[in-house]
Amino acid sequence: MNSGDLESCFSTIIPRVEFLNVQDQYSYNDDLICKYYLTDYEVQEGDRVAIFRLGWQYIKDYILFEWAPKDSEANLVVFNKPCLPKNTSEIYQFCFISGENNVLGASEPFQFSEKTKNYQSLFRSSVLKLDSSMQDDYKSLSNASPSSLNNIPDVIERDREMLRLREENEFLRNTLKILISKQNPKKYDSDIEDLKKLTADLQLTVVNQQNQLKDLQLHVAKCNSNYKSFRIEEDNLESACDNLKKRFDRTLNISTDDEFGELESLPPFPFAK
């Protein structure tokens, strides 16, 4: 599994919930009590605790779930025994799913069995250090009953598998922490200051442009007013010019009548006979 696969699988995980006292095995003939601890988180509407098969990919892959109780001092849910899986070979885990379908916490893997085996606690300490303590585990089995000894190879194989899963789970948890730390916001003080300065400059530019626009609008309004005044003055001048022209024509006609009205009639022109 490469880092790209891990990031795609765990990009929506926000560690806020830790599951407590997760057992290696649970009996499907008993109610399963799942306890958890909340870190800087309050249960919201739609939050739930679900049981998934180990290696699940989608929220819809849950086996069953119970709603997480709100406003409750006891952070736990109870899975009723009739609903528990009866498959004893599958490996499961608890997951806390938020109402927005974000994974807020995942538990260590576990299995279901018809009843809790007595030898479970015998190998619990050896799961963490199986290779170095295998001889001690065999010694502790020396007083076991013959029927129990027949199950030793299966138990050891199961514990080896559980050890591998625990190591893989620990690796995934560490990888998740690294991915989350990479996603944490870094310091952007200098970038923020540059953006603030750029924003201030842009705001100043906008204010200057708005002032220039107002000046242009005033200038256009003044030009429109002057244009109207010029048109009125032009109309007045044209009217005055027309009046003067009419007066001039009248005066010219009167003067002409006076001058030609005082002239005596000319005698007839003598024509030669």
VMD Tcl script that draws the C-alpha trace (Angstrom):
set ca {
  {0.00 0.00 0.00}
  {1.62 3.25 -1.11}
  {1.15 6.71 0.39}
  {-1.28 7.69 -2.36}
  {-3.56 4.78 -1.44}
  {-3.33 5.65 2.23}
  {-4.19 9.27 1.58}
  {-7.20 8.28 -0.51}
  {-8.41 5.91 2.21}
  {-7.89 8.19 5.19}
  {-8.31 11.70 3.78}
  {-11.72 11.98 5.51}
  {-10.59 10.61 8.89}
  {-10.56 13.22 11.65}
  {-9.32 11.62 14.90}
  {-11.78 12.73 17.58}
  {-12.90 9.40 19.07}
  {-10.87 6.66 20.78}
  {-12.45 3.28 21.44}
  {-11.78 1.81 24.89}
  {-11.10 -1.75 26.02}
  {-11.53 -3.33 22.61}
  {-11.36 -7.12 22.97}
  {-9.81 -9.58 20.56}
  {-13.08 -11.50 20.45}
  {-16.73 -10.87 21.24}
  {-19.42 -13.49 21.66}
  {-22.33 -13.05 19.29}
  {-24.54 -14.67 21.94}
  {-24.16 -11.66 24.24}
  {-24.95 -7.99 23.86}
  {-21.84 -6.09 22.77}
  {-21.04 -2.95 24.78}
  {-18.81 -0.52 22.90}
  {-17.24 2.30 24.92}
  {-15.41 5.28 23.50}
  {-13.71 8.51 24.56}
  {-14.32 11.88 22.89}
  {-11.45 14.33 22.33}
  {-12.55 17.97 21.85}
  {-15.80 16.83 20.30}
  {-19.49 16.78 21.18}
  {-21.85 14.23 19.71}
  {-23.98 15.76 16.95}
  {-27.24 14.72 15.37}
  {-26.65 11.80 13.02}
  {-23.43 10.53 14.65}
  {-23.25 6.76 14.95}
  {-20.98 3.88 15.90}
  {-20.80 1.25 13.17}
  {-19.23 -2.18 12.80}
  {-17.32 -2.73 9.56}
  {-15.34 -5.58 8.08}
  {-11.65 -4.74 8.25}
  {-10.55 -3.20 4.96}
  {-13.87 -1.50 4.17}
  {-13.86 1.34 1.66}
  {-17.28 3.01 1.69}
  {-19.59 4.18 4.48}
  {-22.38 2.06 3.03}
  {-20.27 -1.07 3.71}
  {-21.23 -1.10 7.41}
  {-22.53 -4.32 8.94}
  {-24.70 -2.62 11.56}
  {-24.68 0.60 13.56}
  {-26.15 2.28 16.61}
  {-26.86 6.00 17.00}
  {-24.41 7.74 19.32}
  {-26.37 9.16 22.28}
  {-26.38 12.93 22.72}
  {-26.17 14.70 26.08}
  {-25.16 11.47 27.79}
  {-22.40 11.09 30.36}
  {-21.86 7.46 29.35}
  {-20.10 7.39 25.99}
  {-21.19 3.95 24.88}
  {-23.55 2.10 22.59}
  {-24.97 -1.41 22.90}
  {-25.26 -3.76 19.94}
  {-28.03 -6.26 20.64}
  {-26.98 -9.89 20.24}
  {-29.64 -10.84 17.63}
  {-28.07 -8.34 15.22}
  {-24.43 -9.36 15.70}
  {-22.61 -11.16 12.86}
  {-22.29 -14.93 13.22}
  {-19.24 -15.20 10.96}
  {-16.28 -16.28 13.09}
  {-13.64 -16.01 10.35}
  {-14.18 -12.36 9.39}
  {-12.27 -9.58 11.14}
  {-14.17 -6.45 12.16}
  {-13.59 -3.04 13.70}
  {-15.62 -0.23 15.27}
  {-15.79 3.15 13.53}
  {-17.34 6.39 14.74}
  {-19.11 8.06 11.80}
  {-20.30 11.67 11.97}
  {-23.56 12.95 10.55}
  {-21.52 14.32 7.62}
  {-20.15 10.79 6.99}
  {-16.65 11.63 8.22}
  {-14.74 8.94 10.12}
  {-13.87 10.38 13.53}
  {-12.24 7.26 14.96}
  {-11.50 3.59 14.27}
  {-10.82 0.74 16.69}
  {-8.40 -2.14 16.72}
  {-9.58 -5.27 14.86}
  {-11.59 -8.01 16.54}
  {-13.57 -11.16 15.76}
  {-16.85 -12.75 16.78}
  {-17.17 -16.23 18.25}
  {-19.90 -18.41 19.69}
  {-18.51 -17.79 23.13}
  {-15.42 -16.12 24.49}
  {-12.57 -18.63 24.65}
  {-10.72 -19.07 27.93}
  {-7.39 -19.08 26.16}
  {-7.91 -15.60 24.80}
  {-6.31 -13.89 27.76}
  {-3.51 -16.43 27.73}
  {-2.26 -15.12 24.40}
  {-3.17 -11.46 24.86}
  {0.27 -10.57 26.21}
  {2.01 -12.60 23.52}
  {0.27 -10.71 20.72}
  {2.45 -7.67 21.27}
  {5.70 -9.62 21.56}
  {4.95 -12.97 19.99}
  {8.39 -13.90 18.70}
  {10.28 -13.20 21.93}
  {7.72 -14.80 24.28}
  {6.59 -17.85 22.28}
  {8.45 -20.28 24.56}
  {6.81 -18.81 27.65}
  {3.41 -19.20 26.02}
  {4.08 -22.85 25.29}
  {5.15 -23.35 28.90}
  {1.94 -21.74 30.11}
  {0.00 -24.24 28.01}
  {1.71 -27.23 29.58}
  {-1.01 -27.48 32.22}
  {-3.85 -27.10 29.74}
  {-6.37 -29.87 29.14}
  {-5.90 -32.24 26.15}
  {-8.92 -30.77 24.38}
  {-7.41 -27.31 24.70}
  {-4.06 -28.53 23.38}
  {-5.72 -29.61 20.15}
  {-6.56 -25.98 19.49}
  {-3.03 -24.66 20.07}
  {-1.97 -24.49 16.38}
  {-5.14 -22.65 15.46}
  {-4.73 -20.28 18.37}
  {-1.11 -19.54 17.52}
  {-1.96 -19.00 13.87}
  {-4.79 -16.72 14.87}
  {-2.52 -14.73 17.18}
  {0.10 -14.42 14.46}
  {-2.59 -13.04 12.18}
  {-3.77 -10.69 14.92}
  {-0.19 -9.53 15.47}
  {0.16 -8.81 11.78}
  {-3.11 -6.91 11.77}
  {-2.14 -4.95 14.86}
  {1.18 -3.99 13.29}
  {-0.59 -2.98 10.11}
  {-3.13 -1.04 12.14}
  {-0.35 0.75 14.02}
  {1.36 1.54 10.74}
  {-1.87 2.95 9.34}
  {-2.43 5.02 12.48}
  {1.08 6.49 12.25}
  {0.62 7.13 8.55}
  {-2.69 8.82 9.30}
  {-1.01 11.09 11.84}
  {1.61 12.03 9.25}
  {-1.05 12.75 6.64}
  {-3.05 14.84 9.08}
  {0.05 16.79 10.12}
  {0.75 17.51 6.46}
  {-2.78 18.77 6.04}
  {-2.49 21.17 8.98}
  {-2.26 24.78 7.83}
  {1.28 26.12 7.81}
  {2.27 29.66 8.58}
  {1.09 32.06 5.95}
  {1.93 35.28 7.78}
  {4.03 36.75 4.97}
  {1.51 35.69 2.33}
  {-1.33 37.15 4.37}
  {0.54 40.44 4.75}
  {1.21 40.56 1.00}
  {-2.45 39.86 0.30}
  {-3.51 42.56 2.77}
  {-1.18 45.06 1.09}
  {-2.41 44.06 -2.35}
  {-6.01 44.37 -1.16}
  {-5.31 47.83 0.28}
  {-3.69 48.93 -2.99}
  {-6.64 47.60 -4.98}
  {-9.09 49.35 -2.67}
  {-7.16 52.62 -3.10}
  {-7.17 52.17 -6.87}
  {-10.91 51.55 -6.81}
  {-11.48 54.69 -4.71}
  {-9.36 56.77 -7.11}
  {-11.23 55.39 -10.09}
  {-14.54 56.14 -8.41}
  {-13.41 59.73 -7.77}
  {-12.27 60.07 -11.38}
  {-15.62 58.70 -12.52}
  {-17.45 61.26 -10.39}
  {-15.28 64.06 -11.85}
  {-16.03 62.85 -15.36}
  {-19.73 62.69 -14.59}
  {-19.64 66.26 -13.27}
  {-17.70 67.39 -16.33}
  {-20.20 65.69 -18.64}
  {-23.10 67.30 -16.76}
  {-21.41 70.70 -17.04}
  {-20.79 70.18 -20.75}
  {-24.44 69.23 -21.23}
  {-25.51 72.38 -19.38}
  {-23.15 74.53 -21.48}
  {-24.39 72.86 -24.64}
  {-27.97 73.68 -23.74}
  {-26.99 77.28 -22.99}
  {-25.19 77.54 -26.33}
  {-28.22 76.16 -28.13}
  {-30.51 78.65 -26.43}
  {-28.09 81.48 -27.24}
  {-27.86 80.28 -30.82}
  {-31.64 80.22 -31.11}
  {-31.81 83.72 -29.64}
  {-29.16 85.00 -32.08}
  {-30.96 83.42 -35.02}
  {-34.22 85.01 -33.89}
  {-32.54 88.40 -33.44}
  {-30.90 88.06 -36.83}
  {-34.24 87.28 -38.43}
  {-35.81 90.29 -36.74}
  {-32.98 92.56 -37.89}
  {-33.26 91.23 -41.39}
  {-36.99 91.87 -41.43}
  {-36.49 95.40 -40.06}
  {-33.79 96.05 -42.61}
  {-36.02 94.88 -45.43}
  {-38.88 97.10 -44.24}
  {-36.61 100.09 -43.85}
  {-35.14 99.51 -47.28}
  {-38.58 99.30 -48.87}
  {-39.75 102.54 -47.19}
  {-36.63 104.43 -48.25}
  {-37.02 103.28 -51.82}
  {-40.64 104.39 -51.97}
  {-39.77 107.83 -50.58}
  {-36.96 108.48 -53.05}
  {-38.77 107.44 -56.14}
  {-42.07 109.02 -55.11}
  {-40.73 112.66 -55.29}
  {-39.34 112.39 -58.86}
  {-41.27 114.28 -61.62}
  {-42.51 112.45 -64.57}
  {-40.20 112.66 -67.53}
  {-41.53 114.35 -70.68}
  {-42.26 112.15 -73.59}
  {-39.24 111.36 -75.66}
  {-39.38 113.09 -78.95}
  {-39.45 110.57 -81.71}
  {-38.34 111.68 -85.13}
  {-41.03 111.93 -87.72}
}
mol new
graphics top color blue
foreach p $ca { graphics top sphere $p radius 0.5 }
foreach p [lrange $ca 0 end-1] q [lrange $ca 1 end] { graphics top cylinder $p $q radius 0.2 }
display resetview
